[in-house]
Structures are given as structure tokens and as C-alpha cells.
Amino acid sequence: MPHLIALVPMRHHSQRVPGKNYRPLAGKPLFHHIIATLLEVPEIAQVVVDTDSPPIMEGLREHFPSVQVIERPENLRADTIPMNEILAYDTSQVEADFYLQTHSTNPLLRAGTISRAIQTFLTNYPAYDSLFSVTRLQTRLWDQLGRAINHNPAILLQTQDLPPVYEENSCIYIFTRQTLLARRNRLGERPLMFEIEAEEAWDIDEELDFAIVDFLMRKRSNDR
């Protein structure tokens, strides 16, 4: 089995939802959910968190001692630093054949889904040199100039009959350090799309997202 490491960048500050990475969601700090999920995935050899947040570092030491922590350097903490630069630093600190990156803001992501993504990628590598997760959209889309993107307005198809388009949902990326450094991007020359159901792919970016995901997490817990 190739050596695969999970990378989870977590900033202390958040612009739209203050302190979201460690804010309570469904009874636990937000970051607890994705870390617990990653630790259930058998294909992941090590979980690594890159952070500049004292409460996150303390919480990891107390609740997830097996997780490796990279304290983010001062020069990589500004809001303007691209994620790919942070990943380039992280991959220089921990060596692996492959890296899987996800976010604490994807708490509904399931261990089984992550495992399937890894297996799908490994089965198709090197024909595909990277993987990213997507959500299928089958709705009428328009661009900013009012032009139809994926439908003919003169032919009113039912939405389920429209050709699907896919949204990059930021839940899962799998790549090599070589690809990252060569392209300064997580996506290689031949990326493989991996579809995730919309309910599982929620990304917390706004206060409304936080409220919706909190509800869905509690519902999932009650349904068990």
C-alpha cells in the first residue's frame, strides 16, 4: 500500500464565520469531526494538521494525540497566501507517496467516501495524476451575461434530463508533491473527478452553512 498522508490546514482566524474551525458544531469543536473521520480511514497512514491556532493545537494534543501538528510559519499566515503555497510547505515537512487534503469545514464527509476516493485514485494512477471531488449539478445555469450554459431555453427539459455539470466542492484532493511543485496546484495535468452526494459535500463558508450543517449533523446522529 502506498504511503498516504492526510493534510488538514486550519487557520485560527476566519473572515466570514469568526473562529469557525474550533467553534462548537453538534456538540463538538468543528475540527473534531473531520479529524475523527480521517482516523477511521484505513488507507491513511498519518493525519497531519497545519495550523496557527493555539486552541486547535491544544485540542489535538488532548483529544487526538496521534495527529501530527505543523505550526504554520509566520510568513504563511496572511489571508492573501494561496493554499497551494501552504501545501508546498507542508509536503516539505512530511514525506509521502501521496497526499490527501481536506478541510475542517467538511464535517459531513464520511470515512467510507474518503476510502473510496483513495481506492479509485490508486486504481487509476498514473493514467490520472490527481483527484478532486465534485458535486453533480442538474439545474438551469446561466453566465453573468445572461447566456444559457447547459441548456437551450427554447427547449424546456426537466432538470433531471439536463446534461450534468460538476462543481468542485473542496472536500477531497489527492496529489503528489511532484505534481504540486511542478504546477503550483493540487490538480495535475490529468485530474480525475470523484463525485460526492450534495448532502455529504457541504462546505461551511457562511453563518447559514454553519446552521444547516449543525442541523444535518444532529439529524445524522439521531438517525443512527
Rosetta silent file (secondary structure, phi, psi, omega in degrees, C-alpha in Angstrom):
SEQUENCE: MPHLIALVPMRHHSQRVPGKNYRPLAGKPLFHHIIATLLEVPEIAQVVVDTDSPPIMEGLREHFPSVQVIERPENLRADTIPMNEILAYDTSQVEADFYLQTHSTNPLLRAGTISRAIQTFLTNYPAYDSLFSVTRLQTRLWDQLGRAINHNPAILLQTQDLPPVYEENSCIYIFTRQTLLARRNRLGERPLMFEIEAEEAWDIDEELDFAIVDFLMRKRSNDR
SCORE:     score description
SCORE:     0.000 S_00000001
   1 L     0.000  127.122  176.991    0.000    0.000    0.000 S_00000001
   2 L   -59.473  152.562  179.266    1.466    3.414   -0.919 S_00000001
   3 L   -80.852  113.915 -176.860    2.235    5.763    1.954 S_00000001
   4 E  -121.630  130.036 -179.400   -0.603    8.310    2.014 S_00000001
   5 E  -114.648  138.646  174.222   -0.851   11.243    4.412 S_00000001
   6 E   -93.946  128.603  177.889   -3.940   13.367    5.090 S_00000001
   7 E  -110.870  130.085  179.074   -3.284   17.113    5.313 S_00000001
   8 E  -130.026   98.566  175.937   -5.788   19.419    7.013 S_00000001
   9 E   -74.906  135.463  179.617   -4.933   23.137    7.006 S_00000001
  10 E  -140.083  115.673  177.559   -6.754   25.090    9.739 S_00000001
  11 L   -85.871  152.116  177.312   -6.416   28.821   10.267 S_00000001
  12 L   -71.857  -44.210 -177.118   -7.043   30.449   13.628 S_00000001
  13 L   -98.202  149.811  176.240   -8.961   33.366   12.148 S_00000001
  14 L  -134.531  136.123 -173.980  -11.854   33.182    9.712 S_00000001
  15 L   -74.834  -45.473 -173.621  -13.196   36.130    7.762 S_00000001
  16 L   -90.568  -36.648 -179.262  -16.865   35.177    7.321 S_00000001
  17 L  -124.423   97.598 -173.872  -17.507   32.925   10.338 S_00000001
  18 L   -54.887  130.876  176.383  -15.324   34.022   13.281 S_00000001
  19 L    59.840   28.163 -169.694  -13.387   31.178   14.905 S_00000001
  20 H   -63.665  -33.227 -174.613  -15.261   28.621   12.826 S_00000001
  21 H   -64.096  -26.033  179.232  -12.587   25.899   12.895 S_00000001
  22 H  -119.867    9.386  176.756  -12.917   25.487   16.667 S_00000001
  23 L   -73.879  141.670 -178.603  -16.476   26.746   17.138 S_00000001
  24 E   -62.893  133.495  174.519  -18.877   24.107   18.543 S_00000001
  25 E  -136.727  122.031 -177.572  -20.895   22.214   15.952 S_00000001
  26 L    52.114   40.288  172.841  -23.292   19.456   17.036 S_00000001
  27 L    88.929   -1.098 -179.927  -21.706   19.486   20.492 S_00000001
  28 E  -137.603  154.103  172.335  -18.015   19.377   19.472 S_00000001
  29 E   -55.357  141.197 -174.050  -15.462   21.838   18.099 S_00000001
  30 H   -50.411  -44.705 -174.215  -15.802   21.841   14.324 S_00000001
  31 H   -66.270  -21.432  179.015  -12.340   20.413   13.649 S_00000001
  32 H   -58.845  -36.931 -172.389  -13.040   17.332   15.803 S_00000001
  33 H   -64.783  -50.527 -177.152  -15.453   15.940   13.222 S_00000001
  34 H   -70.281  -34.405  179.447  -13.098   15.704   10.234 S_00000001
  35 H   -64.941  -45.994  178.770  -10.162   14.507   12.356 S_00000001
  36 H   -60.449  -38.281  178.857  -12.221   11.672   13.857 S_00000001
  37 H   -65.803  -47.450 -178.795  -13.380   10.723   10.356 S_00000001
  38 H   -61.130  -36.120 -179.472   -9.872   10.691    8.872 S_00000001
  39 L   -68.549  -14.789  177.282   -8.603    8.496   11.700 S_00000001
  40 L   -87.102   -9.564 -173.523  -11.177    5.861   10.670 S_00000001
  41 L   -87.246  114.111 -173.179   -9.813    5.593    7.105 S_00000001
  42 L   -66.952  -24.782 -178.267   -7.506    2.545    6.870 S_00000001
  43 L   -76.366  -12.772 -178.044   -5.662    3.801    3.773 S_00000001
  44 L   -90.465  120.464 -177.926   -4.405    6.907    5.616 S_00000001
  45 L   -79.998  -31.883 -176.336   -1.042    6.323    7.309 S_00000001
  46 E  -155.529  140.144  173.080   -0.906    9.630    9.194 S_00000001
  47 E  -102.625  129.752 -177.380   -3.142   12.644    9.782 S_00000001
  48 E  -125.636  129.919  177.911   -1.305   15.978    9.749 S_00000001
  49 E  -113.181  127.925  173.312   -2.793   19.338   10.743 S_00000001
  50 E  -102.215  120.862 -176.501   -1.220   22.628    9.689 S_00000001
  51 E  -154.111  157.526  171.297   -2.404   25.435   11.966 S_00000001
  52 L  -115.897   15.474 -171.079   -1.520   28.690   13.680 S_00000001
  53 L  -100.988  115.691  176.777   -4.327   28.279   16.234 S_00000001
  54 H   -57.281  -44.639 -179.985   -3.494   27.696   19.933 S_00000001
  55 H   -65.046  -31.903  177.318   -6.947   26.229   20.762 S_00000001
  56 H   -70.380  -44.657  178.309   -6.704   23.804   17.850 S_00000001
  57 H   -59.520  -43.743  179.726   -3.182   22.712   18.834 S_00000001
  58 H   -65.287  -42.774  179.678   -4.296   22.222   22.431 S_00000001
  59 H   -64.323  -36.598  177.655   -7.417   20.317   21.375 S_00000001
  60 H   -67.199  -43.567  179.026   -5.401   17.998   19.150 S_00000001
  61 H   -60.242  -39.069 -175.703   -2.910   17.230   21.919 S_00000001
  62 H   -78.498  -43.480 -170.522   -5.737   16.425   24.330 S_00000001
  63 H  -105.212  -23.816 -176.673   -8.174   14.524   22.104 S_00000001
  64 L  -135.511   65.434 -173.974   -6.144   13.312   19.096 S_00000001
  65 L   -63.656  -19.377  179.791   -2.569   12.696   20.285 S_00000001
  66 L   -78.603  -12.076 -178.627   -1.714   10.576   17.235 S_00000001
  67 L   -77.999  132.455  177.199   -2.224   13.551   14.907 S_00000001
  68 E   -85.057  134.725 -178.384    0.954   15.317   13.813 S_00000001
  69 E  -110.706  129.881  170.251    0.843   19.113   14.103 S_00000001
  70 E  -107.906  117.573  177.295    2.736   21.527   11.865 S_00000001
  71 E   -78.459  119.264 -174.558    2.769   25.025   13.328 S_00000001
  72 L   -64.588  129.173  179.650    2.255   27.329   10.384 S_00000001
  73 L   -64.347  154.398 -178.768    5.173   29.759    9.933 S_00000001
  74 H   -55.227  -38.494 -175.430    4.515   33.487   10.298 S_00000001
  75 H   -72.661   -5.211  178.650    5.212   34.121    6.605 S_00000001
  76 H  -114.850   15.096 -174.194    2.348   31.792    5.603 S_00000001
  77 L   -97.032  -11.840 -177.156   -0.350   33.159    7.916 S_00000001
  78 L   -68.946  151.877  179.287   -1.686   36.118    5.924 S_00000001
  79 L   -60.361  -25.341 -174.101   -5.126   35.902    4.310 S_00000001
  80 L   -84.856   -5.464 -178.361   -3.527   36.515    0.918 S_00000001
  81 L   -73.667  123.577  178.722   -1.300   33.411    0.976 S_00000001
  82 L   -65.507  146.163  178.798   -2.563   30.861   -1.595 S_00000001
  83 H   -57.475  -35.347 -178.083   -3.422   27.407   -0.258 S_00000001
  84 H   -63.942  -29.185  176.668   -1.005   25.842   -2.727 S_00000001
  85 H   -71.072  -37.387  176.638    1.910   27.663   -1.058 S_00000001
  86 H   -65.359  -42.427  179.395    0.865   26.271    2.330 S_00000001
  87 H   -66.228  -35.967  177.241    0.635   22.779    0.864 S_00000001
  88 H   -61.641  -40.315  177.264    4.077   23.137   -0.715 S_00000001
  89 H   -66.614  -46.950 -176.809    5.467   23.903    2.740 S_00000001
  90 H   -60.986  -42.206 -178.611    3.563   21.068    4.421 S_00000001
  91 H   -70.958  -16.401  173.346    4.683   18.480    1.890 S_00000001
  92 H   -80.001  -16.937 -177.547    8.282   19.556    2.517 S_00000001
  93 H   -94.873  -27.809 -179.273    7.807   18.734    6.214 S_00000001
  94 L  -131.641  123.337 -174.760    6.166   15.303    5.907 S_00000001
  95 L   -90.596  138.709  178.320    7.166   12.831    3.213 S_00000001
  96 L  -158.918  161.373  172.968    4.620   10.588    1.490 S_00000001
  97 L   -71.659  -41.328 -179.294    3.867    8.924   -1.832 S_00000001
  98 E  -139.343  152.979  177.357    0.506   10.682   -1.988 S_00000001
  99 E  -122.784  137.556  173.034   -1.247   13.442   -0.066 S_00000001
 100 E  -114.028  122.381  177.959   -4.962   13.789    0.588 S_00000001
 101 E  -110.441  135.976  172.408   -6.128   17.255    1.521 S_00000001
 102 L  -141.451 -171.230 -175.080   -9.472   18.092    3.054 S_00000001
 103 L  -133.105  153.536  174.129  -10.870   20.776    5.369 S_00000001
 104 L   -66.568  -19.322 -178.264  -12.361   21.003    8.832 S_00000001
 105 L   -82.490    9.903  175.191  -15.262   22.789    7.124 S_00000001
 106 L  -116.322   57.702 -171.696  -16.387   19.488    5.537 S_00000001
 107 L   -71.192  -15.268 -179.737  -17.655   17.742    8.698 S_00000001
 108 L   -84.714   -6.910  179.166  -20.310   15.668    6.908 S_00000001
 109 L   -61.686  133.891 -176.428  -17.704   13.815    4.860 S_00000001
 110 L   -98.828  150.229  178.581  -17.783   10.088    5.647 S_00000001
 111 H   -59.696  -40.250 -179.747  -14.827    7.767    6.176 S_00000001
 112 H   -63.248  -35.697  177.990  -16.208    5.345    3.600 S_00000001
 113 H   -67.548  -43.208  178.152  -16.359    8.079    0.975 S_00000001
 114 H   -62.230  -43.257  179.090  -12.750    9.085    1.624 S_00000001
 115 H   -60.867  -43.247  178.864  -11.688    5.446    1.419 S_00000001
 116 H   -64.327  -37.981  178.401  -13.496    5.010   -1.918 S_00000001
 117 H   -63.030  -43.504  179.304  -11.837    8.152   -3.278 S_00000001
 118 H   -62.731  -47.855 -178.881   -8.397    6.830   -2.345 S_00000001
 119 H   -63.605  -39.321  177.906   -9.067    3.419   -3.856 S_00000001
 120 H   -62.286  -44.145  179.635  -10.485    4.986   -7.023 S_00000001
 121 H   -64.796  -48.181 -177.238   -7.418    7.164   -7.416 S_00000001
 122 H   -62.654  -34.786  177.968   -4.908    4.390   -6.761 S_00000001
 123 H   -65.670  -32.370 -174.615   -6.687    2.126   -9.249 S_00000001
 124 H  -101.500   -2.328  178.433   -6.452    4.802  -11.947 S_00000001
 125 L   -83.711  138.024    7.973   -2.968    6.161  -11.187 S_00000001
 126 L   -96.982   10.387  175.888   -0.844    7.097  -13.164 S_00000001
 127 L   -55.553  -39.331  169.626   -3.359    7.381  -16.032 S_00000001
 128 L  -111.395  133.385 -173.725   -4.813   10.117  -13.812 S_00000001
 129 L   -99.825   -0.145  178.874   -2.222   12.038  -11.809 S_00000001
 130 E  -163.453  168.707 -179.961   -4.522   13.669   -9.242 S_00000001
 131 E  -140.760  142.926  171.188   -8.097   13.558   -7.947 S_00000001
 132 E  -140.468  148.518 -176.007  -10.602   16.154   -6.821 S_00000001
 133 E   -90.067  148.292 -176.586  -14.130   15.751   -5.521 S_00000001
 134 E  -137.613  161.707  173.061  -17.164   17.228   -7.230 S_00000001
 135 E  -119.089  131.270 -179.899  -20.900   17.601   -6.767 S_00000001
 136 E   -72.560  135.315  174.211  -23.239   16.943   -9.680 S_00000001
 137 E  -119.621  125.731  172.373  -25.492   19.845  -10.682 S_00000001
 138 L  -129.010   79.263  179.901  -28.550   19.316  -12.847 S_00000001
 139 L  -147.709  164.212 -176.333  -30.209   22.690  -12.837 S_00000001
 140 L   -79.186  116.420 -176.533  -30.521   25.507  -15.364 S_00000001
 141 L  -110.141  145.019 -179.944  -27.334   27.549  -15.246 S_00000001
 142 E  -132.444  150.475  174.586  -26.624   30.967  -16.778 S_00000001
 143 L   -89.689 -179.435 -173.869  -23.481   33.058  -17.047 S_00000001
 144 L   -70.041  -13.352  177.043  -23.177   36.695  -15.966 S_00000001
 145 L   -95.876    8.882  177.899  -24.153   37.900  -19.445 S_00000001
 146 L    77.582   24.795  178.745  -27.460   36.040  -19.315 S_00000001
 147 L  -101.504  135.754  179.057  -26.394   33.225  -21.639 S_00000001
 148 E   -65.495  136.399 -177.762  -27.552   29.672  -21.004 S_00000001
 149 L   -95.449  -47.820 -170.930  -24.659   27.395  -20.029 S_00000001
 150 L  -126.364   21.386 -179.397  -26.057   23.881  -20.017 S_00000001
 151 L  -156.759  163.240  174.712  -29.493   24.124  -21.623 S_00000001
 152 L  -104.221  112.122 -177.320  -31.455   25.541  -24.534 S_00000001
 153 L   -58.160  -21.335  179.803  -34.085   27.974  -23.183 S_00000001
 154 L   -78.993  -13.539  179.069  -36.279   27.171  -26.199 S_00000001
 155 L  -121.407  104.107 -172.781  -36.465   23.524  -25.131 S_00000001
 156 L   -86.164   81.893  176.363  -37.779   23.232  -21.587 S_00000001
 157 L   -74.105  152.717  168.342  -36.343   19.925  -20.445 S_00000001
 158 L   -65.488  146.217 -174.091  -36.992   18.594  -16.959 S_00000001
 159 H   -59.747  -32.799 -179.942  -33.943   19.310  -14.822 S_00000001
 160 H   -68.783  -13.227  178.337  -33.204   15.598  -14.338 S_00000001
 161 H   -97.981   -2.698  178.236  -32.822   15.328  -18.132 S_00000001
 162 L   -71.608  149.370  173.143  -30.290   18.163  -18.406 S_00000001
 163 L   -64.839  130.833 -177.409  -26.657   17.254  -19.086 S_00000001
 164 L   -70.761  147.935  165.859  -24.919   17.360  -15.706 S_00000001
 165 E  -118.802  165.218 -171.909  -22.199   19.833  -14.847 S_00000001
 166 E  -127.922  132.687  178.618  -19.916   19.393  -11.862 S_00000001
 167 E   -98.857  128.270  172.516  -18.969   21.764   -9.053 S_00000001
 168 E   -66.984  117.940 -171.422  -15.565   21.447   -7.388 S_00000001
 169 E  -102.440   -0.186  174.327  -16.650   21.042   -3.751 S_00000001
 170 E    66.274   15.791 -179.800  -13.251   21.254   -1.973 S_00000001
 171 E   -80.218  -42.695 -174.341  -13.891   18.101    0.078 S_00000001
 172 E  -140.338  131.453  168.487  -11.091   15.864   -1.234 S_00000001
 173 E  -130.926  136.048  174.207   -7.900   16.414   -3.210 S_00000001
 174 E  -127.305  132.308 -173.942   -5.306   13.691   -3.814 S_00000001
 175 E  -160.032  170.932  172.786   -1.968   14.562   -5.398 S_00000001
 176 L  -105.729  160.366  175.423    1.786   14.020   -5.289 S_00000001
 177 H   -63.880  -35.686 -179.946    4.378   16.546   -4.178 S_00000001
 178 H   -60.453  -45.058  177.881    5.880   16.373   -7.664 S_00000001
 179 H   -63.086  -44.816 -178.559    2.592   17.484   -9.227 S_00000001
 180 H   -59.215  -46.063 -177.351    2.118   20.224   -6.644 S_00000001
 181 H   -72.768  -37.445 -177.513    5.585   21.693   -7.200 S_00000001
 182 H   -68.220  -36.943 -174.510    5.544   21.345  -10.981 S_00000001
 183 H  -110.048   -6.651 -173.620    2.175   23.069  -11.441 S_00000001
 184 L    52.434   41.718 -174.856    1.889   25.049   -8.173 S_00000001
 185 L  -158.020  147.131  176.023   -1.529   23.442   -7.999 S_00000001
 186 L   -69.612  -24.642 -177.295   -3.175   20.425   -6.396 S_00000001
 187 L   -92.737  128.183  179.719   -4.599   19.445   -9.768 S_00000001
 188 L   -83.324 -161.918  178.774   -2.257   17.765  -12.189 S_00000001
 189 L   -75.849  -23.500 -176.095   -2.394   17.585  -15.967 S_00000001
 190 L  -133.020   69.459 -177.921   -4.839   14.659  -15.848 S_00000001
 191 E   -76.796  145.847  177.971   -7.137   15.090  -12.821 S_00000001
 192 E  -103.702  128.927  176.185   -9.845   12.552  -12.022 S_00000001
 193 E   -84.346  138.909  178.763  -13.231   13.791  -10.811 S_00000001
 194 E  -125.838  116.178 -173.392  -14.783   11.924   -7.876 S_00000001
 195 E   -82.389  135.667  176.771  -18.478   12.540   -7.298 S_00000001
 196 L  -124.639  140.179  177.838  -19.856   13.065   -3.779 S_00000001
 197 L   -61.477  145.025 -173.588  -23.528   13.405   -2.871 S_00000001
 198 H   -58.512  -39.753 -177.331  -24.556   17.006   -2.176 S_00000001
 199 H   -63.509  -31.617 -178.618  -25.670   16.370    1.420 S_00000001
 200 H   -84.111  -17.065 -170.690  -22.247   14.995    2.314 S_00000001
 201 H   -98.441   11.699  179.436  -20.332   17.726    0.488 S_00000001
 202 L   -55.096  134.987  175.002  -21.491   20.768    2.473 S_00000001
 203 L  -118.456  125.719 -176.784  -18.669   23.282    2.983 S_00000001
 204 L   -81.933  109.033 -178.621  -19.053   25.773    5.836 S_00000001
 205 L  -125.731  -20.161 -178.465  -18.310   29.196    4.395 S_00000001
 206 L  -133.991  167.129  177.704  -21.113   31.358    5.822 S_00000001
 207 H   -59.251  -38.938  179.358  -23.165   31.541    9.021 S_00000001
 208 H   -61.576  -40.781  177.315  -26.102   29.942    7.206 S_00000001
 209 H   -58.752  -42.351 -178.865  -23.899   26.974    6.254 S_00000001
 210 H   -59.962  -45.148 -179.029  -22.950   26.538    9.902 S_00000001
 211 H   -65.397  -41.889 -179.294  -26.598   26.404   10.977 S_00000001
 212 H   -66.214  -45.967 -178.154  -27.572   23.966    8.211 S_00000001
 213 H   -67.109  -35.961  175.724  -24.634   21.625    8.818 S_00000001
 214 H   -59.295  -44.750  177.738  -25.255   21.678   12.572 S_00000001
 215 H   -61.181  -46.206 -177.834  -28.828   20.538   11.891 S_00000001
 216 H   -65.873  -37.000  178.277  -27.678   17.814    9.477 S_00000001
 217 H   -64.989  -43.702  179.577  -25.031   16.535   11.895 S_00000001
 218 H   -66.281  -38.592  177.618  -27.554   16.269   14.723 S_00000001
 219 H   -63.760  -43.864  178.639  -30.041   14.560   12.411 S_00000001
 220 H   -60.711  -41.891  179.932  -27.393   12.049   11.309 S_00000001
 221 H   -64.527  -40.845 -179.448  -26.541   11.324   14.947 S_00000001
 222 H   -70.880  -26.884 -178.112  -30.212   10.819   15.868 S_00000001
 223 H   -79.126  -12.092 -177.459  -30.782    8.530   12.867 S_00000001
 224 L   -71.709    0.000    0.000  -28.077    6.067   13.950 S_00000001
